[in-house]
Amino acid sequence: MQVHKYDVVIVGAGGAGMRAAIESGQRAHTAVLTKLYPTRSHTGAAQGGMCAALANVEEDNWEWHTFDTVKGGDYLVDQDAAEVMAKEAIDAVLDLEKMGLPFNRTPEGKIDQRRFGGHTRDHGKAAVRRACYAADRTGHMILQTLYQNCVKHNVEFYNEYYVLDMLMVEEDAYREDGTAYKQKRVAGVVSYDLATGELHIFQAKSVVFATGGAGKVFKTTSNAHTLTGDGMGIAFRKGIPLEDMEFVQFHPTGLAGLGILLSEAARGEGAILRNSEGERFMERYAPTIKDLAPRDIVARSMANEVREGRGCGPNKDYVLLDLTHLEPAHIDAKLPDITEFARTYLGVEPYTEPVPVFPTAHYVMGGIPTNIDAEVLQDNDTVIPGLYAAGEVACVSVHGSNRLGTNSLLDINVFGKRAGLSAAKYAATADFVALPEDPEKFTSTQIDAMLNSTGTERVAVLRKELQDIMDANVQVFRDKDSLDRALVVIEELRERYKNVSVQDKGKRFNLDLLEAIELGFLLDMAEVMTAAAMHRKESRGGHYREDFPNRDDENFMKHSMSYRDATATTEGISGIRMETKPVIFTRYQPMERKY
C-alpha cells in the first residue's frame, strides 16, 4: 500500500473534474484520479451544445435562461443556483473560447448559437437560439480543450485508478443554536491501480467528486459502460444522503433498440418527429415549440404514441426522426456525427430516410447534495468540511426534475470551476485530517472476498437482469405495481450478489474484478432510485407516476433525500430512510407548465 499526500484530490476527469483541476491546479498541489484516460471520459459524448445568453444571434438575457431552467425543471429547481448558473454561463463560454475551443462561428465571426429544447425568449413566448456549439461534437471539444489546459498547468493525473472508498472521520461539533452533532470530515480516498492491482491511499485536505452519473442501471442508455454510480454509491455508503434520485432523464432520441444518442441538435436544426401515420405528433403535445419541448415532455409523448398503436417498424415500438427535408450540405455542416451513427448502427441514410428513435436513459438529475459553492451537505444545511462535488454526480439543484438540453455542459463548467476554487481555498488554511487506522481495510477485504469467492453467480448475468428489470419497470412510465416488481427483483439480486465470483484471479488489469465491484454500486443506485420513486406520489418532470398523474405542489414541492439507514424502513424498503428538503425560491412561483 502506498500513501500519497495532496492538498486537493479530484475524483473523475470528465468536464467537471478537469474544470475543477484547472482552477485548483493553479492554487494548490492537485491530483486527478480517473478510471480511464481523461479524454475518454463521457463528457466527450455530449453533442449538441452549451447554452449561454450571449445574444449573438437573437435577443436573449440570463433571466430568460433562468426562467427556462426553472420551468423546464418543473419548479423543483433551487432558483438561487439557477441564477448563478445562468449569470456565469456567459463567462463560462468565453473562458472555453480563450482556452482554445473551436466553436462554430457566425459570418461576423461571433460564436454561433442554435435552438434547443426548452430554450425560449421573453419567458416562454417563442424559441430562441441560445446553444453555443462545435458542430455536434461539443462535449468532445470541451474535453480536449480542458485536458490541454490541465497539461498546461501541470495538473498531475493518475489514469486508470479506480476510487473505491472515501476515508472519513467524525468529530464533535456544535450548531449555532448550541446543539451538538457529529461532524463528518474527509481525510482522503482509497484507489485501486488497474495496472498493478495495488491499493493507493490519497490523503488530502480537499476531495472533489466529479465521477458522473449512473445510467448503466438501465439496459437502454446513452451512457458509457463506466457510468456505474461509483461516486454516488461511495457517498451513500458513508451516510451522505442522495438528493432527488427518482428523477432520471430519458433522452427522446436514442437510436431505437440501442440507446446510442442522436443529439437534440438535430431537432434544433429542424428535424421533425413523426409517427407511423407520418404525423408531426408533437404539435398535439406542445403546440408552441413542438419538437423542441423539454425532454421529459417529448420522451413521454413518444412513448405514448407507441403505446396507443402509432409506433413504427415491424413491432411498432419506435417513432421516426425525419431530417429528409434538410439540405445534405446543412446536415453535413451541423450534424456530421449523428448522421454517421445512423448509417453505422442502423444502416439508415438520413438524407433520404427517417431514423428510428426511442427514449434512452440519459442523465440523473439527482445526486450528492451540494450548495452553490459545490460544498457537500451532510444534511439540509450542514456542510462537510473539505468535501465537494460537481457535475452529474452532484445535485445543486439546477436541473430540478428535468434538465434542459445543453445545461449539462454548462453545469460542469460553472460548478466544476466553483468546486476547484472552493477546494483550493479550503486547502490553503486547513490541516490534513489524520488517516483512520488500516485505511485500506474495507477495500482490501472487499477485493479479497471477490477474488477468493467460489460462488456460482456471474456479474454479467446479474447486471443484465438488473438492467432489464429497470428498463421494464422504472423507465418513462411508472406506478406502484411496476416499482414493487422492480424492488422484488433488486432484493433478489442483492442476495445473489453475495454469491458472485470472478473468473480472473490475477492482479494486473483485472476488469472482471472491478466490474463486480461496480455491480454493487449499480444495485445500490437502482434501489435508491426505485425507493425514491415509490416515495414521490406525484408526477413531475422525468418522474411520471401513472397512478398519480398530476403534479402535487402541496405535498411534494420539496426535494427528496435518501439516507442509508440499517434501522429504517420506507415504503416497505428496509435500509433506506426518506426525508425532504425545501426548494429555494427567489423570483418564479410555480405555474402550469405549458409549451
Secondary structure, DSSP 4 states (H G I P E B T S, - for coil): -EEEEEEEEEE--SHHHHHHHHHHHTTS-EEEEESS-GGGSGGGG--S-EE----SSS---HHHHHHHHHHHTTT-S-HHHHHHHHHHHHHHHHHHHHHT----B-TTSSBPEEEEEEEEETTTTEEEEEEE-STT-HHHHHHHHHHHHHHHTT-EEEETEEEEEEEEEEEEEE-TTS-EEEEEEEEEEEEEETTT--EEEEEEEEEEE-----GGGSSSBSS-TT-S-HHHHHHHHTT--EESTT-EEEEEEEETTT--B--THHHHTT-EEE-TT---THHHH-TTTGGGS-HHHHHHHHHHHHHTT--BTTTT-BEEEE-TTS-HHHHHHH-HHHHHHIIIII---TTTSPEEEEEEEEEES-BEEB-TT-EEESSSS-EEEEEEE-GGGEE-SSSTTSPPTTHHHHHHHHHHHHHHHHHHHHHHHPPPPPPPSSTTHHHHHHHHHHHH----B-HHHHHHHHHHHHHHHSSSSB-HHHHHHHHHHHHHHHHHHTTB--S---STT-HHHHHHHHHHHHHHHHHHHHHHHHH--S-BTTB-BTTB-S--HHHH-EEEEEEEEEEEEETTEEEEEEEEEEPP-SS--------
